[in-house]
Amino acid sequence: MAEGLAYSVEFADSISKVSATAWDACTEGNPFVQHAFLNALEQSGCASAETGWQPYHILLRDPQGGSFVGFMPCYVKSHSFGEYVFDHAWAGAFERAGGSYYPKLQSSIPFTPVTTPRLLTTPTLADAVKPALLQSIQKLVEQAGLSSVHLTFLQSHEAKLAESYGYLIRADQQFHWQNHKYTNFNDFLAALSSRKRKQIKKERRTALESGIEIEQLSGTDITEKHWDHFFDFYQDTSARKWGQPYLNRSFFSLISASMPENILLFMCKRNGKYIGGALNFIGLDTLYGRYWGCLEEHPCLHFETCYYQAIDYAIANDLSFVEAGAQGPHKLARGYSPVKTYSAHWITDPAFRDAIARFLSAERQEIEADVAYLATQTPFKKK
């Protein structure tokens, strides 16, 4: 244990060593920082020293009362895979200059490009504890001789706070759908231009033309047999995108058992056989689309399963947003709008830090311009 600021700083090499009740009281209801989700990653072996994701979670304890008041999910990384905020070029440049970029400290949700609260505490303690977490992690990387710490997919207000403590801020973009109090899917379509409205209607018809049915499954309705099928779909997509999947079969069983109320599966069936599916997580006001796979080629089925079914569900369940993962300007035509995402980076080497700062300044201007332009290209009626 090390002493830092007004709190005692401790570390846990497994989330299982931390009280789930204390941790979850600080997560703002986001499913990806819940104890159960992170524990499933570790217990399945997906996030481990062997995969280059050694858990090293930061804990702040009140030295007066002895209780934990703040947390930060962290991992010691020996590579930069599975993060979706790519710093491979930084690593190469630093190592060509004679430095050692790895290991580095990463605060992120492994294999999950989703914005979450990262400086975990209760609302009443936020003003004191969040700065303490940022400063504690700075001290940690410097004392340990690590090259850097990276907080990826931060909430915007946490990124702003990190910047005030000297972190370098990086911006990127995703495409999210927003529910403007629509009563049903046709009400959403009515907000679009005539051409885009017709396009979406045609895509929805085309997706099901081969006699495909889409089942909506959640909670305890999802069986191990469903997960067997879905894992086949996930493996197929992962093999084509990354060469090998980040997640194993055990992970899906663990989340199904520990957080069933947060899970929604759309399963595609043709001629009585499952051929594809999409996994979603249900938050307090957001539906998060995560993984999709299909063993057959069917036009527009991806759009229907991942985007339109998600919008249908969000409207029916009064959710405010749908987040459909990283990348994808093609989402724009389906009613998803560009939004900025943020990460914060603390670089210990002064010269390298200056070089990264210059790069990020130019990159942010490009992202700002891109988001501004794409916002003019949404399919909604012009006001």
C-alpha positions as CSV (number, residue, x, y, z in Angstrom):
1,M,0.0,0.0,0.0
2,A,1.2,3.5,-0.8
3,E,0.1,6.8,0.7
4,G,-1.2,9.3,-1.8
5,L,-3.0,12.6,-1.2
6,A,-5.8,12.4,1.3
7,Y,-6.5,8.7,0.6
8,S,-4.6,5.4,0.9
9,V,-3.9,4.0,-2.5
10,E,-4.2,0.2,-2.9
11,F,-4.1,-2.1,-5.9
12,A,-6.0,-5.3,-6.7
13,D,-4.6,-7.9,-9.2
14,S,-8.2,-9.3,-9.6
15,I,-11.6,-7.7,-9.4
16,S,-12.7,-10.7,-7.4
17,K,-10.7,-9.3,-4.5
18,V,-12.9,-6.1,-4.4
19,S,-16.3,-6.0,-2.9
20,A,-18.9,-6.1,-5.7
21,T,-21.3,-4.0,-3.6
22,A,-18.8,-1.2,-3.0
23,W,-17.6,-1.2,-6.6
24,D,-21.1,-1.3,-8.2
25,A,-22.3,1.6,-6.0
26,C,-19.9,3.8,-8.0
27,T,-20.6,2.7,-11.6
28,E,-23.6,4.9,-12.4
29,G,-25.4,1.8,-13.6
30,N,-23.2,1.3,-16.7
31,P,-23.1,-2.4,-17.4
32,F,-19.5,-2.4,-18.7
33,V,-17.9,-1.2,-15.5
34,Q,-20.1,-3.4,-13.3
35,H,-18.2,-5.9,-11.2
36,A,-19.9,-8.8,-12.9
37,F,-18.7,-7.8,-16.4
38,L,-15.1,-7.2,-15.4
39,N,-15.1,-10.3,-13.3
40,A,-16.3,-12.4,-16.3
41,L,-13.4,-11.1,-18.4
42,E,-11.0,-12.2,-15.7
43,Q,-12.5,-15.4,-14.7
44,S,-12.8,-16.6,-18.3
45,G,-9.1,-15.8,-18.8
46,C,-9.9,-13.2,-21.5
47,A,-8.3,-10.4,-19.4
48,S,-5.2,-11.9,-17.9
49,A,-1.4,-11.6,-17.9
50,E,-1.3,-14.4,-20.5
51,T,-3.4,-12.3,-22.9
52,G,-1.5,-9.1,-22.2
53,W,-4.2,-7.6,-19.9
54,Q,-2.9,-8.0,-16.4
55,P,-5.5,-6.6,-14.0
56,Y,-4.1,-3.8,-11.8
57,H,-7.2,-2.0,-10.4
58,I,-6.7,1.2,-8.4
59,L,-8.5,1.5,-5.1
60,L,-8.7,4.6,-2.8
61,R,-9.5,4.0,0.8
62,D,-10.6,6.7,3.3
63,P,-7.8,6.5,6.0
64,Q,-10.3,7.9,8.6
65,G,-13.2,5.5,8.1
66,G,-11.3,2.7,6.4
67,S,-13.9,2.3,3.6
68,F,-13.2,2.4,-0.1
69,V,-14.3,5.6,-1.7
70,G,-13.0,5.3,-5.3
71,F,-12.0,2.8,-8.0
72,M,-10.4,2.7,-11.4
73,P,-10.4,-0.4,-13.6
74,C,-6.8,-0.7,-14.9
75,Y,-4.6,-3.2,-16.7
76,V,-0.9,-3.5,-17.3
77,K,-0.6,-3.9,-21.0
78,S,2.2,-5.6,-23.0
79,H,0.7,-4.6,-26.3
80,S,-1.9,-2.2,-27.7
81,F,-4.5,-4.7,-29.1
82,G,-8.2,-4.7,-28.1
83,E,-8.2,-1.0,-27.1
84,Y,-9.8,0.7,-30.2
85,V,-7.8,3.9,-29.5
86,F,-4.7,3.0,-31.6
87,D,-1.3,4.0,-30.3
88,H,0.8,1.5,-32.3
89,A,2.5,4.4,-34.1
90,W,3.4,6.0,-30.7
91,A,4.9,2.8,-29.5
92,G,7.0,2.4,-32.6
93,A,8.3,6.0,-32.5
94,F,9.2,5.8,-28.8
95,E,11.0,2.5,-29.2
96,R,12.9,3.8,-32.3
97,A,14.1,6.6,-30.1
98,G,15.5,4.1,-27.6
99,G,12.6,4.0,-25.1
100,S,10.4,1.1,-23.9
101,Y,6.8,1.9,-24.5
102,Y,5.6,-1.4,-23.0
103,P,4.5,-2.2,-20.4
104,K,2.0,0.6,-20.1
105,L,-0.9,1.2,-17.8
106,Q,-4.4,1.1,-19.4
107,S,-7.7,2.2,-17.9
108,S,-10.3,0.8,-20.3
109,I,-12.9,-1.8,-20.7
110,P,-11.0,-4.7,-22.5
111,F,-12.1,-5.3,-26.0
112,T,-15.0,-2.8,-25.7
113,P,-15.0,0.6,-27.4
114,V,-17.7,2.1,-25.2
115,T,-17.8,5.4,-23.2
116,T,-18.1,4.7,-19.5
117,P,-17.5,6.4,-16.2
118,R,-13.9,5.6,-15.4
119,L,-13.1,7.5,-12.2
120,L,-15.5,5.6,-10.1
121,T,-16.9,7.1,-6.9
122,T,-20.2,8.2,-5.5
123,P,-21.7,11.6,-6.5
124,T,-21.2,13.1,-3.1
125,L,-17.5,12.4,-3.2
126,A,-16.8,13.1,-6.8
127,D,-15.2,16.5,-6.4
128,A,-12.5,15.1,-4.1
129,V,-12.1,11.5,-5.2
130,K,-11.9,11.9,-9.0
131,P,-8.9,14.3,-8.9
132,A,-7.2,12.0,-6.4
133,L,-7.6,9.0,-8.7
134,L,-6.0,11.0,-11.6
135,Q,-3.1,12.2,-9.4
136,S,-2.6,8.7,-7.9
137,I,-2.2,7.0,-11.3
138,Q,0.2,9.7,-12.4
139,K,2.4,9.0,-9.4
140,L,2.1,5.2,-9.9
141,V,3.4,5.2,-13.5
142,E,6.3,7.5,-12.6
143,Q,7.3,5.5,-9.6
144,A,7.0,2.2,-11.5
145,G,9.0,3.5,-14.5
146,L,6.2,2.9,-16.9
147,S,6.1,5.0,-20.1
148,S,2.5,6.1,-19.9
149,V,-1.1,5.7,-18.7
150,H,-4.1,5.7,-21.1
151,L,-7.7,6.3,-20.0
152,T,-9.7,5.5,-23.1
153,F,-13.4,6.2,-23.9
154,L,-13.8,8.6,-21.0
155,Q,-16.9,10.6,-20.4
156,S,-16.4,14.2,-21.6
157,H,-16.5,15.8,-18.2
158,E,-13.9,13.3,-16.9
159,A,-11.7,14.1,-19.9
160,K,-12.0,17.8,-19.2
161,L,-11.0,17.1,-15.6
162,A,-8.0,15.0,-16.7
163,E,-6.9,17.8,-19.0
164,S,-6.8,20.2,-16.0
165,Y,-4.3,17.8,-14.4
166,G,-2.0,17.7,-17.3
167,Y,-3.3,14.7,-19.3
168,L,-3.2,15.0,-23.1
169,I,-6.7,14.7,-24.6
170,R,-7.4,12.7,-27.7
171,A,-10.7,12.9,-29.6
172,D,-12.3,10.5,-32.0
173,Q,-15.9,9.8,-33.2
174,Q,-18.6,7.2,-33.2
175,F,-22.2,7.1,-34.4
176,H,-25.0,7.0,-31.9
177,W,-28.8,7.0,-32.3
178,Q,-30.9,9.4,-30.2
179,N,-34.5,8.8,-29.2
180,H,-36.4,12.1,-29.6
181,K,-39.4,10.7,-27.8
182,Y,-40.6,8.6,-30.7
183,T,-43.7,6.5,-30.2
184,N,-42.7,3.8,-32.7
185,F,-40.4,3.1,-35.6
186,N,-42.7,4.7,-38.1
187,D,-42.6,7.9,-35.9
188,F,-38.8,7.8,-36.2
189,L,-39.0,7.3,-40.0
190,A,-41.3,10.3,-40.3
191,A,-38.4,12.5,-39.0
192,L,-36.3,11.5,-42.0
193,S,-36.2,12.8,-45.5
194,S,-38.4,11.0,-48.0
195,R,-35.5,9.3,-49.8
196,K,-33.9,8.0,-46.7
197,R,-37.2,6.9,-45.3
198,K,-37.9,4.8,-48.4
199,Q,-34.3,3.4,-48.3
200,I,-34.7,2.1,-44.7
201,K,-38.1,0.6,-45.5
202,K,-36.6,-1.2,-48.5
203,E,-33.7,-2.5,-46.4
204,R,-36.0,-3.9,-43.7
205,R,-38.0,-5.7,-46.3
206,T,-34.9,-7.0,-48.1
207,A,-33.3,-8.3,-44.9
208,L,-36.2,-10.7,-44.3
209,E,-37.0,-11.7,-47.9
210,S,-35.3,-15.2,-47.5
211,G,-37.8,-16.2,-44.9
212,I,-35.6,-15.1,-42.0
213,E,-37.2,-14.5,-38.6
214,I,-35.5,-12.5,-35.8
215,E,-36.0,-13.6,-32.2
216,Q,-35.5,-11.2,-29.3
217,L,-34.1,-13.0,-26.2
218,S,-33.2,-11.5,-22.9
219,G,-32.5,-12.5,-19.3
220,T,-33.0,-16.1,-18.3
221,D,-34.7,-16.9,-21.7
222,I,-31.1,-17.1,-23.1
223,T,-29.9,-20.7,-22.8
224,E,-26.5,-22.3,-23.2
225,K,-27.6,-23.6,-26.6
226,H,-28.3,-20.0,-27.7
227,W,-24.8,-19.1,-26.6
228,D,-23.3,-22.0,-28.5
229,H,-24.9,-20.7,-31.7
230,F,-24.0,-17.1,-31.0
231,F,-20.3,-18.0,-30.2
232,D,-20.1,-19.7,-33.7
233,F,-21.3,-16.4,-35.2
234,Y,-18.9,-14.3,-33.1
235,Q,-15.9,-16.6,-33.9
236,D,-16.6,-16.3,-37.7
237,T,-16.7,-12.5,-37.6
238,S,-13.7,-12.3,-35.3
239,A,-11.6,-14.6,-37.5
240,R,-12.3,-12.4,-40.5
241,K,-11.6,-9.1,-38.7
242,W,-8.8,-9.8,-36.2
243,G,-7.5,-13.3,-37.0
244,Q,-8.7,-14.7,-33.6
245,P,-11.4,-13.7,-31.2
246,Y,-10.7,-11.7,-28.1
247,L,-13.4,-13.5,-26.1
248,N,-13.9,-17.2,-25.4
249,R,-17.0,-19.3,-24.9
250,S,-16.7,-19.2,-21.1
251,F,-17.1,-15.4,-21.0
252,F,-20.6,-15.5,-22.5
253,S,-21.8,-18.1,-20.0
254,L,-20.4,-16.1,-17.1
255,I,-22.2,-12.8,-18.1
256,S,-25.4,-14.8,-18.8
257,A,-25.3,-16.1,-15.2
258,S,-24.1,-13.0,-13.4
259,M,-25.9,-10.1,-15.2
260,P,-28.8,-11.6,-17.2
261,E,-30.9,-8.4,-16.8
262,N,-28.4,-6.5,-18.9
263,I,-28.3,-8.8,-21.9
264,L,-30.3,-8.8,-25.1
265,L,-29.8,-11.1,-28.0
266,F,-31.3,-10.8,-31.5
267,M,-31.1,-14.2,-33.1
268,C,-31.7,-14.7,-36.8
269,K,-33.4,-18.0,-37.9
270,R,-34.0,-19.4,-41.3
271,N,-35.7,-22.8,-42.0
272,G,-35.6,-23.5,-38.3
273,K,-31.9,-23.0,-38.0
274,Y,-30.0,-20.1,-36.3
275,I,-27.8,-18.4,-38.9
276,G,-26.7,-15.2,-37.2
277,G,-27.2,-12.9,-34.2
278,A,-26.3,-9.7,-32.4
279,L,-25.5,-9.2,-28.7
280,N,-26.5,-6.1,-26.9
281,F,-26.2,-4.8,-23.4
282,I,-28.9,-2.8,-21.7
283,G,-28.0,0.2,-19.6
284,L,-30.1,2.7,-17.6
285,D,-30.8,4.9,-20.7
286,T,-28.8,3.3,-23.5
287,L,-28.8,0.1,-25.5
288,Y,-25.3,-0.9,-26.4
289,G,-24.7,-3.0,-29.5
290,R,-21.6,-5.1,-29.2
291,Y,-21.0,-8.2,-31.3
292,W,-22.6,-9.5,-34.6
293,G,-22.0,-12.5,-36.7
294,C,-23.7,-14.4,-39.5
295,L,-22.8,-17.7,-41.2
296,E,-24.7,-16.9,-44.4
297,E,-24.8,-13.9,-46.7
298,H,-28.1,-12.0,-46.7
299,P,-28.4,-8.4,-48.0
300,C,-29.3,-5.8,-45.3
301,L,-29.5,-8.4,-42.6
302,H,-26.7,-6.7,-40.7
303,F,-28.5,-3.4,-40.8
304,E,-31.8,-4.9,-39.7
305,T,-30.3,-7.0,-36.8
306,C,-27.8,-4.5,-35.4
307,Y,-29.4,-1.1,-36.1
308,Y,-33.1,-1.3,-36.8
309,Q,-34.0,-3.9,-34.2
310,A,-32.0,-1.9,-31.7
311,I,-33.9,1.2,-32.5
312,D,-37.2,-0.7,-32.2
313,Y,-36.2,-2.0,-28.8
314,A,-35.0,1.4,-27.6
315,I,-38.3,3.1,-28.6
316,A,-40.4,0.4,-27.0
317,N,-38.4,0.5,-23.8
318,D,-38.1,4.3,-23.5
319,L,-34.3,4.2,-23.8
320,S,-32.7,7.5,-24.9
321,F,-29.7,6.2,-27.0
322,V,-28.4,3.3,-29.0
323,E,-24.6,2.9,-29.3
324,A,-23.6,0.5,-32.0
325,G,-19.8,0.3,-31.4
326,A,-16.8,1.7,-33.2
327,Q,-16.4,2.9,-36.7
328,G,-19.1,2.9,-39.3
329,P,-20.0,6.0,-41.3
330,H,-22.5,3.7,-43.0
331,K,-24.6,4.1,-39.8
332,L,-25.2,7.8,-40.8
333,A,-27.8,6.8,-43.4
334,R,-29.6,4.6,-40.8
335,G,-30.3,7.6,-38.4
336,Y,-27.2,7.4,-36.3
337,S,-25.4,10.8,-35.7
338,P,-21.7,11.5,-35.2
339,V,-20.6,12.1,-31.6
340,K,-17.1,12.7,-30.2
341,T,-15.3,10.3,-27.9
342,Y,-12.4,11.1,-25.7
343,S,-9.3,9.6,-24.2
344,A,-6.7,11.0,-21.8
345,H,-3.0,10.2,-21.9
346,W,-0.2,10.8,-19.4
347,I,3.3,10.5,-21.0
348,T,6.2,10.4,-18.6
349,D,9.0,11.3,-21.0
350,P,8.9,15.1,-21.5
351,A,10.2,15.2,-25.1
352,F,7.9,12.3,-26.2
353,R,5.0,14.0,-24.4
354,D,5.6,17.2,-26.4
355,A,5.7,15.3,-29.7
356,I,2.4,13.6,-28.8
357,A,0.8,16.9,-27.8
358,R,1.6,18.4,-31.2
359,F,0.2,15.4,-33.0
360,L,-3.0,15.4,-30.9
361,S,-3.5,19.1,-31.5
362,A,-3.6,18.6,-35.2
363,E,-5.6,15.4,-35.0
364,R,-8.3,17.1,-32.8
365,Q,-8.8,19.8,-35.5
366,E,-9.3,17.1,-38.1
367,I,-11.8,15.3,-35.9
368,E,-13.7,18.5,-35.2
369,A,-14.0,19.3,-38.9
370,D,-15.1,15.7,-39.7
371,V,-17.8,15.6,-37.0
372,A,-19.1,19.0,-38.1
373,Y,-19.3,17.9,-41.7
374,L,-20.9,14.6,-41.0
375,A,-23.5,16.3,-38.8
376,T,-24.8,18.0,-41.9
377,Q,-25.2,14.7,-43.7
378,T,-27.7,13.0,-41.4
379,P,-30.9,11.7,-43.0
380,F,-33.2,13.8,-41.0
381,K,-35.4,16.5,-42.6
382,K,-33.7,19.8,-42.8
383,K,-35.2,22.4,-40.5
